[in-house]
Amino acid sequence: MKLLTILLADVSKIATDDYVGFTFFVGCMAMMAASAFFFLSMNSFDRKWRTSILVSGLITFIAAVHYWYMRDYWAAHAESPTFFRYVDWVLTVPLMCVEFYLILKVAGAKKSLMWKLIFWSVVMLVTGYFGEAIYRDQAWFWGLLSGIAYFVIAYIIWFGEAKKLAEQAGGAVLSAHKTLCWFVLVGWAIYPLGYMAGTPGWYDGLANLGLNMDVIYNIGDAVNKIGFGLVIYGLAVSATSSAEAA
């Protein structure tokens, strides 16, 4: 109740035409609701899928906490909360990569796949932060490194080890894997676009997007993180139903 009172009290800081602040608030609420949904549904599934659902809930919970702080930062400074956003991503994006390993364990995925995806996701985010917040004069260089790490992740899940394991598993696992791959390819595309819009160098032509990129980031974050979780949830429902029917 105290948390709700604090949240509602902060709403008064958001102007009626502040669409960025509005999306921060809605993003926070959506992530909280998704976390509650995932956590409360865990016991409905076969044990081997509960960890995947737990991770989905953790992803949205971590994001909800950071969106609470980002919303307040925006209300106080009217500036993009770059630091908080990257702290959120450096925790949640590796967890999203872990989801690939968790669903592919049924096909014999090894922990080396998980650590490989985590490593490249951290490289992608750390180099992105360097270019966007610290070494802005060399943003093109750090953006290039971040992009290379992203394409390594995309290759692993679309054509590499993860793809082969998904094909071995087949059925609902293969379908879920393909959907998650599309989230990475299409949904994650908003992040390099935001990077280009917010840094000098190669990207000056996109600078006119300015802080409106926060609206795109906020909507994209909610769709990507909640969407990831819902794909896992759908897989758990399908697999558990099949196991019970067998």
RALINGI-V720738 format. One record per backbone hydrogen bond with DSSP energy under -0.5 kcal/mol. CO is the residue of the C=O (numbers start at 1). NH is the residue of the N-H. If there is no record, write none. Layout:
BEGIN
co = {CO	CO}
nh = {NH	NH}
END
This chain:
BEGIN
co = {1	2	3	4	5	6	7	8	9	10	11	13	15	17	18	19	20	21	22	23	24	25	26	27	28	29	30	31	32	33	34	35	36	37	38	39	41	42	46	46	47	47	49	50	51	52	53	54	55	56	57	58	59	60	61	62	63	64	65	66	67	68	69	70	71	72	73	74	80	81	82	83	84	85	86	87	88	88	89	89	91	92	93	94	95	96	97	97	98	99	100	101	102	104	104	105	110	110	111	112	113	114	115	116	117	118	119	120	121	122	123	124	125	126	127	128	129	129	130	130	134	135	136	138	138	139	140	141	142	143	144	145	146	147	148	149	150	151	152	153	154	155	155	156	156	160	161	162	163	164	165	166	170	170	171	172	173	174	175	176	177	178	179	180	181	182	182	183	186	187	188	188	189	190	191	192	193	194	195	196	200	201	203	204	206	207	209	210	211	212	212	213	214	215	216	217	218	219	220	221	222	222	223	224	225	226	227	228	229	230	231	232	233	234	235	236	237	238	239	240	241	242}
nh = {5	6	7	8	9	10	11	12	12	13	14	15	18	19	22	23	24	25	26	27	28	29	30	31	32	33	34	35	36	37	38	39	40	41	42	42	44	45	49	50	50	51	53	54	55	56	57	58	59	60	61	62	63	64	65	66	67	68	69	70	71	72	73	74	75	76	77	78	82	85	86	87	88	89	90	91	91	92	93	94	95	96	97	98	99	100	100	101	102	103	104	105	105	107	109	108	113	114	115	116	117	118	119	120	121	122	123	124	125	126	127	128	129	130	131	132	133	134	134	135	136	138	139	141	142	143	144	145	146	147	148	149	150	151	152	153	154	155	156	157	158	159	160	162	163	164	165	166	167	168	169	170	173	174	175	176	177	178	179	180	181	182	183	184	185	186	187	188	189	190	191	192	193	194	195	196	197	198	199	199	202	204	206	207	209	210	212	213	214	215	216	217	218	219	220	221	222	223	224	225	226	227	227	228	229	230	231	232	233	234	235	236	237	238	239	240	241	242	243	244	245	246}
END
